[in-house]
Amino acid sequence: MKRDPKKKKGRFYSVAIIITAAVILEAISGLQYIFSRKAIVDDVREIAQVRLTNANLLLSEAMHAVEVAVDNVTGFVTANLDHPDNMHSITSGIVRINNSIVECGILFKKDYFRSKPGAYHPTTYRDDEGSLINIDYGKEDFNFYEREWYRGVIDTGGARWTDPYISHTNNRFICTYSRVVTDKDGRTIGVIFADITLDWLRGILEEGSSSYDNSFSVILNAKGRPVIDTRDGDIPEGFYDIRKRMVSQESGDQVIEYRDTLSYAFFAPIGSHGWSMAIVCPENEMFKKFHMLSLALFIMMLLGLVVLILIVVLSARNDRRFRAIEGETQRMEDELLVAHGIQMGMLSKTFPPFPDRAEIDLFASLKPAKEVGGDLYDYFIHENTLWFCIADVSGKGVPAALMMALARSQFRTEARHGVSPSAVMSALNMAMSEVNEANFFVTMFIGALDLSSGALRYCNAGHNPPVIISGGKKSFLPVEPNLPFGLLFDFHYKCAEMTLEEGSTIFLYTDGLTEAENVSKELFGEDKMLSVLSAYASPEENIMALSEAVAVHSEGAVQSDDLTMLAVRFNKCVRKSLTISNKTEELAAIPEFVESLGMEDDITQKVCLALDEAVTNVVLYAYDEPGAGEVVIDALLTDEKVSFLISDSGKPFNPLSAAEPNLDLPGSERPIGGLGIFLVKKLMDYVYYRRDRKKNLLRITKNLG
């Protein structure tokens, strides 16, 4: 039995996929380990630096505030030496205005004041309730003259901070700032000092060492001796590997080892007196959770690899089924594209649709939400009446498109035989109700515009009322309350009438315009539609402006409904007619006829020349004998263009089919004729010919803008 080469190849690919996936997972795991480990160290470093910076700022701020307070009152002490009893007011004032100071005092040399024999030591401190207590420590049996804060400045002069120590009076962990006090002659007479508690600094140390078990924090003084630590003096010997860098006021980090433990030490100077703080984090504690997570990820990757194997196996089994589904999907997509092309092909998309009818301008657009949709617009001219409609079939997709195609076909059939829009709507309703097993309904507006008088008859079947733009104003057209068709077989539809003024525009649309949503579910709305519509724009310009406004409003949101618009403008125009026989002498009536239209001189000259050439061609060649027939010239003048329809009942002849003359040839080599129509094309903006009801019809148009 031979093996299927496709199956063998498929197994090879499956094994290759699994091996590749395993290698990729292993590589991802390794990269993840490297980068995650680095990220953890960076995060710990960043947190440590923040805490070191915080400690530095707090300590510097507290010390600076004390220094300023003490330095500023030293002069008051000198000024009040004649009033030793005023010293408590000075010390209490310092404690009162500076919350970081817990005690302030002045220690004068022995027997400096005759009224205060022995040691005079006026002091103010803040008790546990926050009250200020004044006391003279000189009366106590304690030799304050041996304290560091006194001896250090008496021997050297100036000012200084002590290392932290435990106060003998209240057992607080404090640090003292002191400076000498001199008399008016500059002789040293004592020392003024202020104490700040460092309990908050211990709190910062404990916070810095709280991130991981067995981590700790240490502050060293300028001599490298521990000032404060969270291990209560039990500092591992390996920690002092960084003492030199800390004493040198460096900032940074270093890996240290103690008791067979690797740790990361992060350090930076704090305060302005040579202190340095370090935060030490054991490596095994830093990466404890990471190692647990890595193990969990490794197990998950193994499970993922197992799942991948199952997926590959199942994918191989279902490949044939998926290919069949894919082929079916592609077939459906191809059919939808064909359906889209058929549907779009049913719509009139040539604009202007009636170039020989200057009394109207018309433009329309349809943008389906899916490949095929249920919106419809249509129009045609029958017996000098413009029939037009717009419709919206309930639902979307292929069923709605089929209903749309049926509605268009019925509209065209019934409108050519109907006497009014309401009769056409009733016929459509009966025809659609008979085949509407899916319970679709259609909203529709049908209008019939008499192109001679502007009389508009219309019927609205539950559709959005059109907008009338006339005289610079915009308003909704009043409509009769008719049901959408396709619901009730024998519903009686009502018709309405009005007269469109020359220059007016009627704008029709489906709810895909006003209900267009943006990503915030806000509707485009009627107000915005009316604000975009312009009384001075052409139908095409108005529809293009609305299309752009909807695109801006939608902000990339998916189109949820078909969007269809149709605009018809009934142009203000002057109509005149001239009938002549096919005799050359009657061509003289053409200039006067053109001048009677009242156009500007340069336009009149061009139009006269073009019209004379076109009519001369008819007079000379349409009939066999001079005077055997007539040539009718119908003129239509609007604000934008002038149009002439030249009609005759002579021999069929399309002047536009003649080849254009080669003007590069010498005159002797050119064929006779052809220059007249060539000149007409050059002078006019639009030239159109058709044969209708045994008549030659030539339309020439000149834009006035």
N, C-alpha and C positions, 0 to 999 in steps of 0.2 A: 504494500500500500504506500503510495507516494504521499509525502508531506506537502501541505499547501505552503508555497513559498511566501504568500502574504501573511499567513499565520506565524511562520517562522520569523519573518521580518518584524511582525508586531511584537512577538515575545522579546526579540533583541532590543527593540525600542523601549519596552516596558522595563527590562532589567537596567538599561542605560539610564532611564529616568530615575529609578530608585537609587542607583549608585550615585548619580549626580546630586540628587536631593540630599543623600547622606553626607557627601563631601561638603555641600553648601551649608547644611545645618551645622556641621562641625566647624567650618570656617566662621560662620556667624557666631557660634558659641565662643570660639576663641577671641574674636574681635570684641564681642560683648564683654567678656571677662576683662580684657585689657582696658577698654574704654570706661567700663563701669567702675573698675578699681580706681582709675585715675580720677573719675568724677567724684567718687566718695572722698578721696584725699583732698581734692579741690574744695568740696563742700565743707569738710571739717576745717580746712585752712581758712576758708572765708568766714565761717562762724567764729573761729578763734580770733581772727583779726578784728572782727566786729566787737567782740567782747574786750579784747585788749585796748582797742581804740576807745571804747566806752569807759573803761576804767581810767585810762589816761586823761580823758576829757573831764570826768567827774573829779578826779584827784587834783588835777591842775586848777580847775575852777574853784574847788573848795579851798585849796591852799592860797590861791591868788586873792580870794575874797578876804581871808583871814589876814594876810599880809597887808593888804590895803587898809583894813579896819584898824589894825594895830599901829601901823606907820602913821596914820592920819591923826591919832589921838596922843601920840607921844609929846607933841608940842603942848597939848592941854595939860599934861602932867607937869611939865616944866613951868607952865604959867601959873599953876595952882600950888606950888611948893610952900607958899605962905599959908595955905589952907589945907592941911593934910586930911581934914575930915571930908573934903570934897572928893577924895579919890574914889569912894564907892559910887559916886554918881557917874564917874568916867567909866569904871569897869562895868557897871550895870547897863550903861548906854550901849557899850559894844556888844554885850550878850543879847540885849533886847532887839537890836536891829539886824543881827546876823544869826540866822537860825542854825547855821552849821557850827557855831561856837557854843560849846557847852560850859566853858569856864574861862574867866579872864581875871587876872590879878596883877598886882605890882608888889615886888619884894624890894624894899629899900635897904641900904646898908645899915648895919646895927648902929643904934643910937644916932641916926641921922636927924631925927626930930627930937628936940628936948621934951616936947609934950608926949612923945611916944617912945619911951626908953626901950632898949632891946630891939628885937626884930619887929618891924611894922610891915604887915603883909595883908593889905586890904584886897579882898577877893569877892567875886560874884559868880555863882554857879546856878545852873538850871536843874531843878530836881526832877524826879520821875513824872510828876504831874504837870511840868512845864512852868512852875513858879520860879521866880528869881530870888535867890537867897544871898544876902550880903554877910560876909564873915571876915574876921581878921585871924588868918592862920598863924600869925606871929606869936600868938598866945598859946599855941599848942606845943607840946613837947616833941617836936619833929624838926630836924635840921634841914630846912629847905635850901640852905646855902650850898649843900653838897649835891643838889640835883643837877643833872646834865644841862637842863635848859638854863640854869643860872651860871654855873661855872664856865660853860662853853662860850658865852657871850661876854662875861666879865673879863675872862683872860684874853680874848681876842678882839673884843669890841664888835660893833655892827649887829647883825641879826643872823638867826639860823633856825633850822628845823631839827627836831630830835627824831631818832628812830621811834617807831611805835613802842609803847610800854603800857603796863597796867597801872592805872592811877591808884595811889595809896588811900585816896579819900573815898572813892566810890567804886573801885574795882572795874572801872571802864577801860576798854582798850582804846588808848588815845595817842595822839601825836601833838607835840607842842611847838608853837612858833614863839620865839622870844627875841627881844632886842634891848639894848642898853638904854637907860634914861639918864640924861645929863641935866645939870643945872644951867643957869643962864651964862655961866662962864665956860661951859663945855666940859665940866668935870663929871665923871661917871658917879651917879648916886644910887643906882639900882637897876632893876630889870623889870620890864613889862612883858607879859606873856598871854597867850590865848591857847586853849585846848580844843581840838576837834576830835570827836569819836570816830573810830574807823570800823565800827560794826557794819556799816554799809559796804565798806571795801571788802570785808570778809564775806559778805553776801555775794559780791561780784565774783570773788574767788570760788565760792561754792557753786555759783551758777556756771562758771566756766568749766568746772570739773564734774558737772552733773550729767553731761551728755552720754557718758559711757561708764559702766562699772569699772572700778579700780583706776579711773582717771583722777588727777589731782592738779592743784594750782599752787604756785609759790611766788612770793615777791622777795627779791633780793635787794639789799641796800647797796650803796655805792662801793662798799668794801667786799661785796659778794656774800654777805651773811644773810640767812633767811630772816625776813622781817615778819611775814605772815605766811602760813601754809595750811592747807586743808588736811594734812596728815598728822597735825599736832606734833611736829618735830621728827616723825618717822619718815624722813626723806631718803629714798634709795641712793646709794653712793653713785650709781651710774648717772644720776641726774646732773651731777656737778661737771659732767663733760661739756656742758654748755655754759658754765659759770663765766668763763673768760669772755665769751661773746656777749653775755648779758651785762657784765660790768662795763664792757666797752660801748654799751648803749646801742647795740645792733638790733635790727628787727629781722625776723626770718623764722625758719624752722629747721629742725635737724632730727634725724633718726638716732635714738639712743638705745642702749641695751642695759637692762638690769634684771637680776634674778631670772636669767634665761628668757627674758621678755623683751621683744622689740616694741618701742613706743615712738610716737611722733610728738616732738616738743615744739610748740609754737610760742615765740617770745617777742616782746617789744618793750621799749622804755615807757614808764608811766610817771607822771608828775615832772617836776623841774629840779629834782634834788638827787639825781643819779640812781633812782630806783628802777627796777626792771621786773616785769611780770612774765611768768611762763605758764602755759597750759599743756599738760602732758596727757596724751591719750594712748592707751595700749592698742597695738595693731590688731590683736585677736578680737578685741571688743569692737573696734571700728568696722571690721569686716565680718562680724558674726552674722548679722542679718543677710549680708550679701552672699555669704557662703551658703546659707540656708536657701536663699532665693535661687542661687546658681544650681543647687542640687534639684530644686523643684523644676527649674527650667529644663535641666538635662532630662529629667523624667518625662516632662511634657514633650520635649523634642523626640524622645524615643516613641512615645505614644503617637505623636504626629507622623513619624516615619511609618509606624504600623498602619495608621489610618491611610497614609499615602499609598502604601502597598495595596490596601483594600480598594482604594479609589481607582488605582491603575488597573487592577484586575476587573473591577466592575465596568470601568470605562472601556476596556477592551471588549467585554461581552456586549456592551450596549452601543458600540461604535456603529454597527450596521443600522441599528434602529435610529440613532441620531442622524445618520446620513440621510435616511429616508425622510425623517421629519424636516431636515434642512432643505431637502429637495422640494418637499411639499410647500414649505414656507417660501422658498424662492419662487415657486410657481405662483403662489398667491400674490406675492409682491409684484411679480411681472404682470399678473392679471389686473392688479390694482393700478399699476402704471398705465396699462392700456385703457382701463376704465377712466382714469384721470384725463388721458388724452382725448378720449371720446367725449367726456363731459365738457371739457374746456373747448373742444371743437364745436360743440353745439351753441356756444355763446358767441355773440357778435363782438369781435375785438378789433375791428378796423375803425379807426377814428381819424378824421371826422367820418361818420357813417353815411352822411348825405351831403357830399361836397357840393352838389348842385342845388341845395336848398339853403340859401343864405338866411332864411327867416328863423332857423333854429341852429343852436349849438348843442351837442349832446356828448356826454362822456360817461363811462361806467367802469367799474372794477369789481372783481370777485376774488377773494383770497380764502380758500377752504382751510378748515382747521386740520383736516386729514387729507389723505390722497384724493378722496372724493367727498363731496359734501351735499347738503340739501338746500343751499341757497340758489336763487334764480333771478336773473334779470333778462328782459327781452324788449325789443322794439321793432317797429316797421311802419312804413307809410303806406296807407291805402286810401285812395280817392281823396287826396289832400288832407288826410287826417293822420296824425302821428299817434299810433297805438303803442303804449309802453306799460311795463309792469315790473314789479319786484316781489319776490316771494321767499318765504322761509319755511321749509318742511321741518316738522318736529323730528328730533333725533339727528343722527349723523351717520356717516359711513355709507356702505353700499345700498342698504334699503332706502335711505333718504335720497340718495342719488337717483335711484330708479324712479322714485316718486317725483323727483324734480324733473326728470326727462319726460315723464308722462304729462306733468303739468304744463311744461313748455309746449309740447306738441298740441295739447288740447287748446291752449291759449291762442296759438297761431291759427288753428282751424276755426275756432269759434269766433275770434275777433274779426276775421275776414267776412263772416256772415252775420255777425251780431249787430243789433241796432243800437245797443248801449252797453257800457261797462257792466251794469248790473245784470243784464241778460247774459253776457259772457260769463260772469261769475256764477250765475245760477247753473248754466250749462256745465261749467267746470265742476261745481259741487256735485251735481247728479252723476257725472261720469266718474269722479273719484270715489264717491260713496259706494258705488257698486262694486269696486275692486279693492276696497280698503279693509281687507281682513286683518291686517296688522294694527288697525286703529290709529293710523297716522292722521294728522291734521296739518293743514297748510294755512299760514297767514299770507295774505296777498293784497297788493294794491294795484288796481288797473286804472289807467288814465287814457282818455281819448282827446287829443288837442287838435282843434280846427286850425290849420296853419294860415287860413285867410283872416279869421276874426279873432283868434286867441281864445275862443270859447273852450273851456275845459270841462268835460264830463268825467266823473270818476266814481269808483266804488272801492271801499276799503273793507276787507274781510279780516278783522282782528289784527291788522298790521300796525306797526308804528306810524303815526301820522306824519306825512311829509312836511318839510319846511318850505315856506314861500319866502323868497328874497325879492323884495320889490321896493323901489324908492328909498334904498338905503336901510330899510327895516327888515327884520327877520321874525317870522311868526309861524306857528304850527297851523297847518291846514285843518279846518273843521271837518270832521268825518262822521258818517253815520255809524252807529254801534252795531255792526254786523258780526256774526260768528265766523271763525275760520272755516274754510270749506273742507269737506270730507267727513263732517260729524253728523249732520242731519240731512237726509236725502232731499226733503222738500222745503228747506229753509228759503224764505223770500228775502232776497238781497235788495237793499235800497241804494239808489244812486244820488249823487249830489252834483251841483254845477257851480261854476264861477267863470269869470273872464280874466285871463292873464293879461296884465298890462305889458305893453312892449318894453323889453329890457328886463322883464322879471325872470326869475329862475325858480324851478321846483326841484327840491333835493329829496331823494328817496334813499332809505337805508334799512338795513336789518339790525336786530338788537346786538349783533356781534360788534357793532360800533360803540353804542352807548354802554354796553356791559363788558367791554374789554377791561381786564383786571391787570394790576401790577402785582409785584411780589408781596405787597402788603394787603392784597385783596380789595384794593380801592377801585371803584368803577370809573370809567372815563366820563360817563354821564352826559346828559343833555345840555347842561350849562356850558361845559367845555366845548361840546360840539358846536353850539351856537356862536361861541366866542371865536372859533377858528374860521367859520364860514364868513366869507367876505362878499358884500354886495357888488364889489367892483372887479371881482375875479371871474375868470371863465369857468365853466363846469370842470374842465380838466384841472385847472389850478386849484379849485376848491377841494376836489377829491384827492389830489396829490398832497395838499396841505394837511388834510385830515389823516391820511395814511401815515404821514410823517409824525403828526402829533400823537397818534395811537402808538406808534413804535417807541417814541420817547416816553410816553406814559407807562407802557408795559414794562420797561426796564429789563428786558430779556425774559419776562415771564412767558410760559408756554401759552400759545393761542388756544382758547377753550371753545371758541365758536366760530362758525363761518362769518366772514366780514364782507358785505356787499354794499356798494353805493352806486347810485344812478342820478345824474343831474341833467336837466333840460332847461335851456334858456331860450325864451321867445324873444327874438331880437326886434328892436325898434328899427323900422325900415320904411323906406320910400319906394313905392312900386309905380313904374311907368312902363308903357308899351308902345312900340312903333311897328307898324306893318307897311312894308313896301313891296312892289312887284319886282321881278327879277330883271330890272332895267338899270343900266349903269348910271343914267342921269338921276335916278332916285337916291343914289348914294349920298347926294348933297344934303339930305335931311339928317344924316347921322351926327355931324358936329353940333347942330342946334339941339338935337335930342339929348346928347351927352351933357352939353352945357346947362340944360334945364335941370339937371340933378343937383347943381350948386356945389360942386366939389372945387378944391383948390386948383389953380391954373396948371401946375406941373402935372398933377394927377389927370386932369381933364385932357391935356395934350397926349399923354401916353395912352389913356383909354381910347381916345378918338382914333389914334393911329392903329392900335391893335384891333378895335372893332371894325374899322374901315377895311383892314386887310382880311379879317375873317368873313365879313359879309360879302366883300367883293368876290371871294373864292366861291361862295354859294351862288351869287348872281351869275357868275360866268359859267359854272359847271353843273349846277344842280338840275337845271331844266334844259330841254332840247332847244326851245325857242325863247327869245326875250319876251317878257310879259306873259309867259305861259303859267307862271305860278307866283306864289307869295313867299316872302321871307318875314317871319315874325321875330321881333327883338323885344324880350321882356327884361327890364332892368329892375334890380333890387338893391337898394342902398341902405346899409346899416352904419352904425358908428365905427365899425371896424373894417368893413370891406364893401366893395361894390361888385355885383355879379350880373352878368348878361347871359341869358339863355337864347341862343339863335336856333330857330327851328324852321324846317322846310319839309315839303312833301316830295322833294325831288328824288333823283337816283341815289341809292345807298352809297355813301362814300365816307370813309374815316380819314380825315386829313392828318390825324396823328400817326397813321401807319406809314406815312412817307418817310424815307430816310432823310436825316439831316444833311444839308449841303456841306461840302468841303470848302470852307472859305479860304483855305491855303492855295487852292488851284487858281490859275489865271482866269479872268472872266471869259475868255474865249473857249476855255475847256470845260466850264461848268455846264451841267444840263439845265434846260429851261425849267423854271418853276421851283417850288419848294421854299423860296425865301420868305414868302408871305407868312406861312404857318410858323416858320423858324422865328420870324420877328415877333409874332404873337406870343410865342413861348417866352421870348426874352423880356417882353414888356409886361406880361401878366404873371401873377404868382401861381395860378392854378388853371390848367386847361383840361377839359374832360369831354369825351364824346361817347354817345351811345345811340343805338337805333331802337326806337320804341314806337309801336303801332304805326308802322310805315312812315315814320318821320325821322329825319336826321336831327339830333339834338347835340349842340355844341355849347358847353358851359365854359366861360372864361371869367376869372375872378382876380381882382386886384386888392391886396391888403392896404388899408389906409393908415395903419399905425407906423 
